Amino acid sequence: MQNDLLRRGGKKLLTAPIMALDYYLRRRQGITEFSNSTDCILRMQVVERSEEDIALPDGTRTTRGDRLLEIHFWNEHMPVIPRAGATWAWAQQISRKLEFSLRELARHLEERRDLDDVRIIRGRIGLAALGEDQVARLVGRFGFERRLGPDQSEAKGLHWFGENILISMLVLTYNPSGLRIDSLWRSRTVVYFSRRKLERRYLRA
């Protein structure tokens, strides 16, 4: 009993600074919520200047320097991974919440006249519980298109490694069963969604 209390106390001491750091970084990067629902598992960030030209199959294009929208997982709202690992039921829950989140995003963008120039939504998804191909198949069912050949430069690799440390700490805080030994080396699956496709699929329908 005493050992359990000590472990819980130690976890609380660790949790507070991790949450504070996460909050600070989100505010610094402009990552914000667009829904109040606990079923929403996404946050958004307006990237003021895209670092590349992007052309999608539906004809949507942006050039370097244009604004785009980047989505991030909302860690506190992610379904808890069972102790035994990712299951079909867990994946179904992720799917349901992701579809709801995209509907909420489409509604939010419709109301944001200041974001009318944003034509592309991007996601850099790293899920240690799923491989890159599994992630691509999962989000592909919702309309995202995989971006092949992501930037794997040394600088980008170091940045992602730093992100992976923070992500691993957040997983330990919010979803400890999802922490894996290879979490620090998780890669990114870069996916895109045109805004008009988002609206057509999740708003107009």
C-alpha positions in Angstrom: 0.0 0.0 0.0 2.8 2.4 0.9 4.6 1.6 -2.3 1.5 2.3 -4.3 1.1 5.6 -2.7 4.7 6.5 -3.4 4.3 5.6 -7.1 1.1 7.6 -7.4 2.8 10.6 -5.7 5.8 10.3 -7.9 3.6 10.2 -11.0 1.8 13.3 -9.9 5.1 15.1 -9.4 6.1 14.1 -12.9 2.7 14.9 -14.5 2.5 18.6 -13.5 5.7 19.8 -15.3 5.0 17.7 -18.4 1.5 19.2 -18.7 2.9 22.7 -18.1 5.5 22.2 -20.8 2.9 20.9 -23.2 0.7 23.9 -22.6 3.6 26.3 -23.1 4.7 24.7 -26.4 1.1 24.6 -27.7 0.6 28.3 -27.0 3.9 29.2 -28.4 3.2 27.3 -31.6 -0.4 28.6 -31.9 -1.9 25.1 -31.5 -5.6 25.6 -30.5 -8.8 23.8 -30.0 -11.7 24.1 -32.4 -14.2 22.0 -30.5 -15.3 21.8 -26.9 -16.4 18.1 -27.2 -14.4 15.4 -25.5 -15.0 13.3 -28.6 -12.8 15.6 -30.6 -9.2 14.2 -30.8 -7.7 16.9 -33.0 -6.3 20.4 -32.4 -5.3 22.8 -35.2 -2.3 25.1 -36.0 -2.2 27.8 -38.7 1.1 27.5 -40.5 1.7 31.0 -41.7 4.3 30.1 -44.4 4.4 26.7 -46.1 7.9 25.5 -46.7 7.1 23.7 -49.9 4.9 23.6 -53.0 2.1 21.2 -52.6 -0.1 19.7 -55.4 -2.9 17.2 -54.6 -4.7 14.8 -56.9 -8.0 16.9 -56.9 -6.2 19.9 -58.4 -5.7 21.8 -55.1 -2.3 23.6 -55.1 -0.4 25.8 -52.8 3.0 27.4 -53.3 5.8 27.9 -50.9 4.9 30.8 -48.5 1.2 30.1 -48.6 -0.7 29.4 -45.4 -1.9 26.0 -44.5 -3.5 24.2 -41.6 -1.7 21.5 -39.6 -3.6 19.2 -37.3 -2.3 17.6 -34.1 -3.7 14.9 -31.8 -5.4 16.1 -28.6 -3.6 13.8 -26.2 -6.0 14.2 -23.3 -8.9 13.0 -25.6 -7.2 10.0 -27.2 -8.8 6.7 -26.3 -6.7 4.8 -23.8 -4.8 1.8 -25.3 -5.6 -1.4 -23.4 -2.8 -3.0 -21.4 -2.7 -5.9 -24.0 -2.0 -3.3 -26.8 -4.0 -1.8 -29.6 -7.1 -3.8 -30.3 -9.8 -3.8 -33.0 -12.2 -2.1 -30.6 -9.6 0.6 -29.8 -9.1 1.2 -33.6 -12.8 1.5 -34.1 -13.0 4.1 -31.3 -10.2 6.1 -32.9 -12.0 5.9 -36.2 -15.3 7.2 -34.8 -13.6 10.0 -32.9 -11.5 11.0 -36.0 -14.6 11.2 -38.2 -16.3 13.4 -35.6 -13.3 15.6 -35.3 -13.1 16.2 -39.0 -16.8 17.2 -39.1 -16.1 19.6 -36.3 -13.1 21.0 -38.2 -15.1 21.5 -41.4 -17.8 23.4 -39.4 -15.2 25.5 -37.7 -13.4 26.5 -40.9 -16.8 27.4 -42.5 -17.2 30.0 -39.7 -13.6 31.3 -39.8 -13.6 33.9 -42.6 -10.0 34.9 -41.6 -9.0 31.4 -42.8 -10.6 31.5 -46.3 -7.2 31.5 -48.0 -6.2 28.1 -46.3 -6.7 25.4 -49.0 -4.7 22.5 -47.6 -4.8 20.6 -44.2 -1.6 18.7 -43.3 -0.9 16.1 -40.6 2.4 14.6 -39.5 1.2 11.5 -37.7 3.3 9.4 -35.5 1.5 6.5 -33.7 3.9 4.1 -32.0 1.0 1.6 -31.8 0.7 1.5 -35.6 3.2 1.3 -38.4 3.4 3.9 -41.2 1.4 1.8 -43.6 -1.2 1.1 -41.0 -1.5 4.8 -40.2 -1.8 5.6 -43.9 -4.6 3.1 -44.4 -6.4 4.3 -41.3 -6.4 8.0 -42.2 -6.8 7.2 -45.9 -10.3 5.9 -45.2 -11.2 9.4 -44.1 -9.9 11.2 -47.2 -6.3 11.9 -46.2 -3.7 11.3 -48.9 -0.2 10.1 -48.0 2.8 12.3 -48.8 5.6 10.1 -50.0 9.3 10.9 -49.3 9.0 13.2 -46.3 11.9 15.4 -45.3 14.3 13.2 -43.4 17.2 15.7 -43.1 19.5 15.5 -40.1 18.0 18.7 -38.7 14.4 17.4 -39.2 15.4 14.1 -37.6 16.8 15.8 -34.5 13.6 17.9 -34.3 11.4 14.8 -34.5 13.6 13.0 -31.9 13.0 15.9 -29.5 9.3 15.8 -30.3 9.3 12.0 -29.6 10.7 12.6 -26.2 7.9 15.0 -25.4 5.3 12.7 -27.0 6.6 9.7 -24.9 6.2 11.8 -21.7 2.7 12.8 -22.7 1.8 9.2 -23.5 3.2 8.1 -20.1 1.0 10.8 -18.5 -2.3 10.3 -20.4 -2.1 6.8 -22.0 0.6 4.7 -20.2 -0.4 1.5 -21.9 0.5 3.1 -25.2 4.1 3.7 -24.3 6.4 1.4 -26.3 10.1 0.8 -26.2 10.5 2.1 -29.7 8.5 5.3 -29.1 11.6 7.5 -29.2 12.2 6.4 -32.8 8.7 6.7 -34.2 8.6 8.1 -37.7 6.1 10.5 -39.2 3.5 9.7 -41.8 2.8 12.9 -43.6 -0.7 13.2 -45.0 -2.8 15.9 -46.7 -6.4 16.8 -47.1 -7.7 19.5 -49.4 -10.1 21.9 -47.8 -12.7 21.6 -50.6 -12.6 17.8 -50.2 -13.0 18.2 -46.4 -16.0 20.4 -46.9 -17.5 18.2 -49.6 -17.1 15.0 -47.5 -17.9 16.3 -44.0 -19.9 19.4 -44.4 -21.9 19.4 -47.6 -22.9 15.8 -47.2 
